């Protein structure tokens, strides 16, 4: 799927899913800071955001209710040898607390799944922090299977 093409997933009439643009940087910054429970460096965030918007293998989608952004998902696509094909990985998924339990997360996942179908992905993966028990249940409800462990090592410069 070309990044300039619209997402072909159609959410309910009272909401929409659209591709993020540079104009969404400030709201996505707020969403990610809330998700990570910390204030990120805004200049570094903007630099990464701009770079990723230009990358056709990275998809940023916004959920909108009554012209108000209420959620965000990012999906990074790459070719992996051990899958012998393209894999999409959800890096961030966020729904504003006032809009949770209204299937917005599910709508965002459905939109990513549609991109996955159009891109010919082998599978779609997601990793979540162990402290996010409700998030894990959400992904399992959406038919993601817990098949791997993710280990993280900090790298100093």
C-alpha positions in Angstrom: 0.0 0.0 0.0 1.4 3.4 -0.9 1.5 5.9 2.0 -0.3 8.5 0.0 -3.3 6.2 -0.6 -6.1 6.3 2.0 -6.5 3.6 4.5 -9.4 1.3 3.2 -10.7 0.4 6.6 -14.1 2.0 7.3 -14.8 2.6 11.0 -18.3 3.3 12.4 -19.9 6.5 11.2 -19.2 8.4 14.4 -15.5 8.0 14.0 -12.7 7.9 11.5 -9.2 6.6 11.1 -6.8 8.6 9.0 -3.1 8.8 8.3 -1.1 11.1 10.6 0.6 14.2 9.2 3.2 16.6 10.5 0.3 18.7 11.8 -0.5 15.9 14.3 3.0 16.0 15.9 1.9 17.9 19.1 -1.1 15.6 19.9 0.9 12.5 19.1 3.7 13.8 21.3 1.1 14.2 24.1 -0.2 10.7 23.5 3.2 9.1 23.6 4.3 11.0 26.7 1.1 9.7 28.4 1.7 6.2 27.2 5.3 6.2 28.5 4.3 8.1 31.6 7.1 10.6 31.1 7.9 13.8 29.2 10.0 13.0 26.2 12.5 15.5 24.7 10.1 17.3 22.3 12.8 18.3 19.8 14.1 14.8 19.5 10.6 13.4 19.3 9.8 15.8 16.4 13.0 14.8 14.6 12.1 11.1 14.8 8.5 11.8 13.9 9.4 13.7 10.8 11.9 11.1 9.7 9.4 8.3 10.2 6.6 10.1 8.3 8.9 10.1 5.3 9.5 6.4 5.6 7.1 4.3 3.5 7.6 1.3 5.8 6.2 3.2 8.8 2.5 3.8 9.1 1.1 6.3 11.6 -2.7 6.3 12.0 -4.9 8.6 14.1 -8.4 7.8 15.4 -10.7 10.8 15.3 -14.1 11.4 17.1 -16.0 14.6 16.2 -12.9 16.1 14.7 -10.9 15.4 17.9 -7.9 13.0 17.8 -8.5 10.4 20.4 -6.1 7.6 19.5 -2.9 6.7 17.6 -1.2 3.6 16.3 2.2 3.1 14.6 3.2 0.1 12.6 6.8 -0.5 11.3 7.2 -2.9 8.5 10.4 -4.8 7.7 11.6 -7.9 5.9 12.8 -10.5 8.4 15.0 -13.5 7.4 13.5 -15.8 10.1 10.0 -15.1 8.7 11.2 -15.1 5.1 8.9 -12.1 4.4 7.5 -8.8 5.6 6.4 -8.4 9.2 4.6 -5.5 10.7 5.3 -4.5 14.3 3.0 -2.3 16.3 5.3 0.0 18.1 2.8 2.3 19.9 -1.0 2.1 20.3 -2.7 4.7 22.5 -6.3 5.6 23.1 -7.1 8.7 25.3 -8.4 7.5 28.7 -11.8 9.3 28.1 -12.3 7.2 25.0 -11.3 3.8 26.1 -13.7 0.8 26.1 -15.4 2.2 23.0 -13.6 -0.1 20.5 -11.3 2.6 19.3 -8.2 0.5 19.9 -9.9 -2.3 18.0 -10.6 0.1 15.1 -7.0 1.1 15.0 -5.9 -2.5 15.0 -8.3 -3.3 12.2 -6.9 -0.5 10.2 -3.3 -1.8 10.7 -4.5 -5.3 9.8 -5.9 -3.9 6.6 -2.6 -2.3 5.8 -1.0 -5.7 6.6 -3.2 -7.4 4.1 -2.5 -4.8 1.4 1.3 -5.0 2.1 1.3 -8.8 2.1 2.6 -9.2 5.6 3.5 -12.6 7.0 2.2 -11.6 10.4 1.6 -8.6 12.7 3.5 -8.5 16.0 3.3 -6.4 19.1 5.3 -6.1 22.3 3.9 -4.6 25.5 5.4 -3.8 28.9 4.8 -6.4 31.6 3.2 -3.8 33.8 0.4 -3.2 31.3 -1.7 -6.2 32.2 -4.9 -4.7 30.7 -3.1 -4.1 27.5 -1.9 -7.7 27.3 -5.5 -8.8 27.8 -6.7 -6.4 25.0 -4.2 -7.9 22.5 -5.1 -11.4 23.5 -8.8 -10.6 23.0 -7.8 -9.3 19.5 -6.3 -12.8 18.8 -2.6 -12.0 19.3 -0.8 -15.0 20.8 2.0 -14.7 23.4 4.7 -16.7 21.7 8.0 -14.9 22.5 9.9 -13.1 25.2 11.4 -9.7 24.6 14.6 -8.8 26.3 15.9 -5.3 26.5 19.4 -4.0 27.2 20.2 -0.4 27.6 23.1 0.9 25.4 25.2 3.8 26.6 26.8 6.3 24.3 
